[in-house]
Amino acid sequence: MSKTILIIGAGPAGLSAAHLLCKEGQKVIVYESHSTAVGGLSQTARQGGFLFDIGGHRFYTKAKEVEEFWHDILGEDFLRRTRLSRIFYNGTFFKYPLELGDVLKNISFFKGCEFLASYIKVKILKKKEIHSFEDWVISQFGVSLYEAFFKSYTEKVWGRPCHEISKDWAAQRINNLSISKILLEFIKNFFNIRSKQNIKSLIEEFDYPRKGPGMLWERVSAEIQKMGAEVHLNHHVSSMVSHEGKWQLHFSNGDSSPMADHIISTAPVKTLLKGLKPAPSQTLKSEIENYKYRDFLTVILMFKQRDSFPDNWLYIHDSRVKVARIQNYKNWSPEMVPSPEYTSYGLEYFCQKDDDFWSMTDEELVELAIREIGIIDLPFTRVEFSSKVIRMPYAYPVYDHNHSQRSELLQRELESYPGLHLAGRNGLHRYNNQDHSIKTAMIVTENILNKSKRSPWKVNQDAQYLEEESRS
Ligand SMILES: Cc1cc2nc3c(=O)[nH]c(=O)nc-3n(C[C@H](O)[C@H](O)[C@H](O)COP(=O)(O)OP(=O)(O)OC[C@H]3O[C@@H](n4cnc5c(N)ncnc54)[C@H](O)[C@@H]3O)c2cc1C
């Protein structure tokens, strides 16, 4: 028998769930607070023939079913891109992921000795307890490499010292990077040893829709509507009410949804739990109140000039500037600019939506971005210049030292709300990429359809979901 399922959020998790449920003949209604765009953090924004990604979204996954899902929808519209993303440190560009040959080429003999000595030191004097991101990285690479290649960028991203950042984040994001791997890669390159098939790894190549990630989500949204689903933009859910085994949503404009059997929420769990009725325990409420987020602001500079830098994006490890990453959109897909004569950069800043940076005017932010491009000395001109500022709240769920306990408490208490399912990145307060978010959607839809009983919380925690490389 067909069930009615209400979905909060038209991002990757919400739309994937909707797609799978529609294919099974269920009645699906999606509510999205954005007034014009679907895709959530993975949307594509537009201005005057230019397209922009919120952050630069590589499509890669180890989950076959996720890969099939997005390839079935976009097919030939996926491009295979070669990755180049260097670190700008001390006036020099270093390849990322780090390659020994490249590091040695770009640093002085003395700096090389310093990196090596601090690495050997930490391996001999092994620290017993690892509490923070700082402890974890130093234990793997030594103090000097940590300070050069991890500290400044990570502190820009999270806005706090690395010793206050959870070790879980390091273990999740830098899981597969080790000095032994870097050394092995160096030896293989030196002797020109490659695997028989010479398969490029996920680190070196990735898929990307020719018109940005939003192209996938716009198409999923159109397909589900053809299958009978409703997608309502400009509908901000303010509360979720359970009554006699049925669920109803209320919106900030005063409207309400029809009654339904299930809700899938991909909205930030902290905001959603405030409107959950019956209300959760006081303990859970105060724990979830501690969930923090990092907000994200992109200043886009568009201009007429063919020359730019060769990378898809750059990591900026330079304390003279506030920018953390710079995207070069046409190196993701040539269709992100009106023609090859044009270039657009996205200068990415991490901040809090209640801080002074977030509330600077667009004009002030654009002037700052132009100054910072000058300091880094990247190709830029004011010919046919235009700009845009995109503010994206709730971009990064923050992990603190109590992350695991808080998440366990939330999972336990939600068991007493049958029919309520959390999925996605902010829905689970997990540092989930698109593929993880889609996978959580797949799991909750199977649970709703009684095809299995699995936990979406396990995604991005088990070894098989961990990525091969370190940072986004
Ligand atoms: C800077 C950056 C770079 C990234 N790079 C990559 C990458 O390279 N590769 C990759 O795979 N992933 C990347 N990601 C992660 C990717 O963006 C997310 O995994 C994905 O978008 C999460 O999907 P989601 O549906 O869970 O959440 P979201 O994309 O956040 O979508 C949730 C939706 O819910 C809506 N919503 C929220 N609250 C409400 C409410 N109360 N009522 C109604 N609607 C609501 C929001 O408006 C949003 O549209 C990146 C993320 C960021 C921030």
The ligand as an SDF file (V2000), in Angstrom:
LIG
                    3D

 53 58  0  0  0  0  0  0  0  0999 V2000
   32.3320   24.1050    0.7480 C   0  0  0  0  0  0  0  0  0  0  0  0
   31.8000   22.7210    0.5170 C   0  0  0  0  0  0  0  0  0  0  0  0
   32.4450   21.8660   -0.3730 C   0  0  0  0  0  0  0  0  0  0  0  0
   31.9400   20.5740   -0.5970 C   0  0  0  0  0  0  0  0  0  0  0  0
   32.5900   19.7590   -1.4870 N   0  0  0  0  0  0  0  0  0  0  0  0
   32.0650   18.5440   -1.7750 C   0  0  0  0  0  0  0  0  0  0  0  0
   32.6650   17.7160   -2.7610 C   0  0  0  0  0  0  0  0  0  0  0  0
   33.6840   18.0550   -3.3540 O   0  0  0  0  0  0  0  0  0  0  0  0
   32.0630   16.5280   -3.0300 N   0  0  0  0  0  0  0  0  0  0  0  0
   30.9410   16.1140   -2.4010 C   0  0  0  0  0  0  0  0  0  0  0  0
   30.4220   15.0400   -2.7230 O   0  0  0  0  0  0  0  0  0  0  0  0
   30.3650   16.8700   -1.4240 N   0  0  0  0  0  0  0  0  0  0  0  0
   30.9110   18.0600   -1.0970 C   0  0  0  0  0  0  0  0  0  0  0  0
   30.3260   18.8450   -0.1360 N   0  0  0  0  0  0  0  0  0  0  0  0
   29.2290   18.2830    0.6710 C   0  0  0  0  0  0  0  0  0  0  0  0
   27.8700   18.3950   -0.0080 C   0  0  0  0  0  0  0  0  0  0  0  0
   27.5800   19.7300   -0.2700 O   0  0  0  0  0  0  0  0  0  0  0  0
   26.8430   17.8220    0.9710 C   0  0  0  0  0  0  0  0  0  0  0  0
   27.2040   16.5110    1.3290 O   0  0  0  0  0  0  0  0  0  0  0  0
   25.4480   17.7210    0.4110 C   0  0  0  0  0  0  0  0  0  0  0  0
   24.9740   18.8840   -0.2050 O   0  0  0  0  0  0  0  0  0  0  0  0
   24.5390   17.3720    1.5990 C   0  0  0  0  0  0  0  0  0  0  0  0
   23.2600   17.0900    1.1150 O   0  0  0  0  0  0  0  0  0  0  0  0
   22.0160   17.2010    2.0890 P   0  0  0  0  0  0  0  0  0  0  0  0
   20.8210   16.9930    1.2590 O   0  0  0  0  0  0  0  0  0  0  0  0
   22.2390   16.3400    3.2550 O   0  0  0  0  0  0  0  0  0  0  0  0
   22.0580   18.6720    2.6870 O   0  0  0  0  0  0  0  0  0  0  0  0
   22.0070   20.1060    2.0320 P   0  0  0  0  0  0  0  0  0  0  0  0
   22.7500   20.1420    0.7570 O   0  0  0  0  0  0  0  0  0  0  0  0
   22.4190   21.0200    3.1230 O   0  0  0  0  0  0  0  0  0  0  0  0
   20.4630   20.3060    1.7150 O   0  0  0  0  0  0  0  0  0  0  0  0
   19.5250   20.4960    2.7380 C   0  0  0  0  0  0  0  0  0  0  0  0
   18.3930   21.3410    2.2050 C   0  0  0  0  0  0  0  0  0  0  0  0
   17.4430   21.5190    3.2440 O   0  0  0  0  0  0  0  0  0  0  0  0
   16.9490   22.8400    3.1890 C   0  0  0  0  0  0  0  0  0  0  0  0
   16.4290   23.1910    4.5290 N   0  0  0  0  0  0  0  0  0  0  0  0
   17.1380   23.3990    5.6500 C   0  0  0  0  0  0  0  0  0  0  0  0
   16.3240   23.6830    6.6780 N   0  0  0  0  0  0  0  0  0  0  0  0
   15.0650   23.6420    6.1910 C   0  0  0  0  0  0  0  0  0  0  0  0
   13.7850   23.8470    6.7730 C   0  0  0  0  0  0  0  0  0  0  0  0
   13.6280   24.1300    8.0740 N   0  0  0  0  0  0  0  0  0  0  0  0
   12.6880   23.7440    5.9750 N   0  0  0  0  0  0  0  0  0  0  0  0
   12.8200   23.4280    4.6470 C   0  0  0  0  0  0  0  0  0  0  0  0
   14.0150   23.2340    4.0530 N   0  0  0  0  0  0  0  0  0  0  0  0
   15.1140   23.3360    4.8140 C   0  0  0  0  0  0  0  0  0  0  0  0
   18.1570   23.6610    2.7800 C   0  0  0  0  0  0  0  0  0  0  0  0
   17.7760   24.9030    2.2250 O   0  0  0  0  0  0  0  0  0  0  0  0
   18.8290   22.7360    1.7760 C   0  0  0  0  0  0  0  0  0  0  0  0
   18.3880   22.9860    0.4660 O   0  0  0  0  0  0  0  0  0  0  0  0
   30.8050   20.1290    0.1110 C   0  0  0  0  0  0  0  0  0  0  0  0
   30.1700   21.0050    1.0160 C   0  0  0  0  0  0  0  0  0  0  0  0
   30.6560   22.2770    1.2150 C   0  0  0  0  0  0  0  0  0  0  0  0
   29.9680   23.1910    2.1810 C   0  0  0  0  0  0  0  0  0  0  0  0
  1  2  1  0
  2  3  1  0
  2 52  2  0
  3  4  2  0
  4  5  1  0
  4 50  1  0
  5  6  2  0
  6  7  1  0
  6 13  1  0
  7  8  2  0
  7  9  1  0
  9 10  1  0
 10 11  2  0
 10 12  1  0
 12 13  2  0
 13 14  1  0
 14 15  1  0
 14 50  1  0
 15 16  1  0
 16 17  1  0
 16 18  1  0
 18 19  1  0
 18 20  1  0
 20 21  1  0
 20 22  1  0
 22 23  1  0
 23 24  1  0
 24 25  2  0
 24 26  1  0
 24 27  1  0
 27 28  1  0
 28 29  2  0
 28 30  1  0
 28 31  1  0
 31 32  1  0
 32 33  1  0
 33 34  1  0
 33 48  1  0
 34 35  1  0
 35 36  1  0
 35 46  1  0
 36 37  1  0
 36 45  1  0
 37 38  2  0
 38 39  1  0
 39 40  1  0
 39 45  2  0
 40 41  1  0
 40 42  2  0
 42 43  1  0
 43 44  2  0
 44 45  1  0
 46 47  1  0
 46 48  1  0
 48 49  1  0
 50 51  2  0
 51 52  1  0
 52 53  1  0
M  END
$$$$
